[in-house]
């Protein structure tokens, strides 16, 4: 997917970030089914924020997202919403699996990693995310 400059009311922009969320206590709880559901949740949530989930991948204890977003979106609020919505839905839909690992209603750590993608091409970042070991 080629990313083009997007047009706002008084702006032209291409804002892309690499985001990483890690499971609480780095527990290896993300199954292939959960990973697929995570992608759906993140895609739907991004669309509600007028953002685009460019790429997604992950392993049993963390996920990587590449997200395009408009300048009016406050990144910290978008990230908080992505984490909150995904945690709530995953805990609801995978209750049995997650209750065996977590006694409290948690899924992600309180922290996250985010980096702007100005120093490398999107294609380089996409290859990096794609090469992150998918669950086998």
SULZI-V358063 format. One record per backbone hydrogen bond with DSSP energy under -1.0 kcal/mol. CO is the residue of the C=O (numbers start at 0). NH is the residue of the N-H. Records with the same first field share a line. If there is no record, write none. Layout:
CO: NH + NH
//
This chain:
5: 12
10: 7
12: 5
14: 68
15: 116
16: 66
17: 114
18: 64
19: 112
20: 62
21: 108
22: 25
23: 26
26: 28
30: 34
31: 35
32: 36
33: 37
34: 38
35: 39
36: 40
37: 41
38: 42
39: 43
40: 44
41: 45
42: 46
43: 47
44: 48
45: 50
46: 49
51: 53 + 67
54: 65
56: 63
59: 29
60: 22
61: 58
62: 20
63: 56
64: 18
65: 53 + 54
66: 16
67: 51
69: 72
73: 77
74: 78
75: 79
76: 80
77: 81
78: 82
79: 83
80: 84
81: 85
82: 86
83: 87
84: 88
85: 89
86: 90
87: 91
88: 92
89: 93
93: 97
94: 98
97: 100 + 101
103: 105
106: 23
112: 19
114: 17
120: 124
121: 125
122: 126
123: 127
124: 128
125: 129
126: 130
128: 131
//
